[in-house]
Amino acid sequence: SEMCIRDRHSLAAALARLPEQTQEEIFLYYFQHLTQKEIGEQSGWTRSTIGRHIRLALKRLKEEMEVLSHE
């Protein structure tokens, strides 16, 4: 399903609130379709650490998007 422009805008705004390292991991994983292992090799983290980073990032993104939708 296509995200509507408003959703995309709030996603971008929410992403911008995350640490740069986290933005990078999300970008590589979801947009460049790298595996967690590949991202780990690039950044020097283990695959399980990257997995945890991504899970936490998604949780934070969801919270940020909820905050933004009420502003």
C-alpha positions as CSV (number, residue, x, y, z in Angstrom):
1,S,0.0,0.0,0.0
2,E,1.3,3.5,-0.9
3,M,1.9,5.8,2.0
4,C,0.1,9.0,1.7
5,I,2.2,12.2,1.4
6,R,1.3,13.3,4.9
7,D,2.5,9.9,6.3
8,R,5.7,10.2,4.3
9,H,6.2,13.7,5.6
10,S,5.7,12.7,9.2
11,L,8.0,9.7,8.7
12,A,10.7,11.9,7.4
13,A,10.2,14.3,10.3
14,A,10.3,11.5,12.8
15,L,13.4,10.0,11.2
16,A,15.1,13.4,11.4
17,R,14.7,13.3,15.2
18,L,16.7,10.0,15.5
19,P,20.4,9.9,16.0
20,E,22.4,10.0,12.7
21,Q,23.8,6.5,13.2
22,T,20.2,5.2,13.6
23,Q,19.0,7.0,10.5
24,E,21.8,5.4,8.6
25,E,20.9,1.9,9.7
26,I,17.3,2.4,8.9
27,F,18.2,3.8,5.5
28,L,20.5,0.9,4.7
29,Y,18.1,-1.8,5.9
30,Y,14.8,-0.5,4.5
31,F,15.9,1.5,1.4
32,Q,19.2,-0.1,0.3
33,H,18.0,-3.6,1.4
34,L,21.2,-4.5,3.1
35,T,21.1,-7.4,5.6
36,Q,21.7,-6.7,9.3
37,K,24.9,-8.6,8.9
38,E,26.1,-6.4,6.0
39,I,25.2,-3.2,8.0
40,G,27.1,-4.7,10.9
41,E,30.2,-5.3,8.8
42,Q,30.1,-1.7,7.6
43,S,29.7,-0.2,11.0
44,G,31.7,-2.6,13.2
45,W,28.6,-3.8,15.2
46,T,27.5,-7.4,15.4
47,R,24.4,-8.5,13.5
48,S,22.4,-8.9,16.7
49,T,23.3,-5.4,17.8
50,I,22.1,-4.0,14.4
51,G,18.9,-6.0,14.8
52,R,18.4,-4.4,18.2
53,H,19.2,-0.9,16.9
54,I,16.6,-1.4,14.1
55,R,13.9,-2.7,16.5
56,L,14.5,0.2,18.9
57,A,14.6,2.7,16.0
58,L,11.2,1.4,14.7
59,K,9.7,1.8,18.2
60,R,11.1,5.3,18.5
61,L,9.8,6.2,15.0
62,K,6.4,5.0,15.9
63,E,6.4,7.1,19.1
64,E,7.8,10.2,17.2
65,M,5.1,9.8,14.5
66,E,2.4,9.7,17.2
67,V,3.8,12.8,18.9
68,L,3.9,14.6,15.5
69,S,0.4,13.6,14.6
70,H,-0.9,15.3,17.8
71,E,1.1,18.6,17.3
